[in-house]
């Protein structure tokens, strides 16, 4: 047809330009294009209110128990919200008094040995002395051995002799009032009226530089300040008459529990107890000299008495904000236990089956079965791969390879390609 004219190329070019025009890429630093609502979104739990007074009573009883446990046990008794440190304790024991034995008087220097001791004091109640001991062969009464004897040892009165200081003085011939021949025994009376003054203090260097002293608090006094020895023994459940001959080991324990920083004052808990289990307490002393012939001799002394052992120890606590936050978080986490228990009773243990079913309908939302979702995804992936194999190469805009679902020979295409095909086919020769 001679009158047929080709459509302006402008239409085709504009159409192809619109076809291949790509959307402008968003720049990552352009914050105005960010979806802030999606980026800052968060998830929260959906709450179901169960109006049943029995389940509610169970739930709130457990909540109350958890809160009381946290307040009373965790915070008050255990102090888990505080930083704790062991203390360094110091003690000082002073003694004054006198004792009497027949025509002798014993003062502080005679009764206490050693005179200064960092952890307590020893007060003598009975003394056995053997003078002028010499080296020889005799029965060792510290560890006697029954016959028969080994070589270089003889049997005497059923016991073996050995080399040592003779006559021997030891644990096995000083237990009773019958002392060995030649020994001098002195029993000291009046010691129950002696006075002990026990001072103590403690510090916690790792969490503070405060020094806590016994009896320093207002309206408080040191329970062991100027205490009679008889009263101290009574606190341990004994008396001077029972310990006169064998002695005793008495423990005075001072146990501190101080809030460092919260208060300037702190007082210890005290415990007085006898530790020797009736065995007594003794120590041995000896002094040496040479006689006129130049031979070495010694005076051996066995001392029985009351050994007061003072122990000062404790724990200091200081509130710590990180530990407070941890314990509060633990308490909040434990509150969910109440909900779990109530839900378990509601959904599993409730005696009425119809009520359990009604609770499940309120509590649980069932979704569709997505167990075949993976199979669907595999089918979609296979279909995408099949379609990708029939996509035409670059530059082809029409023909039987265009994926339009029209089958072989299909001529439909994009608008520009369709128009171009029509104008070409409509041209006529001259």
Helices and strands as residue ranges (DSSP letters): H 9-20, G 31-33, H 36-39, H 53-68, I 69-77, E 82-86, E 88-96, E 99-101, E 104-106, H 108-111, E 120-139, E 155-156, E 159-166, G 171-173, E 183-187, G 191-193, E 195-203, E 211-213, E 227-228, H 229-235, H 240-243, E 248-259, E 269-274, E 282-290, E 296-319, H 321-344, I 345-349, H 353-363, H 373-389, H 415-425
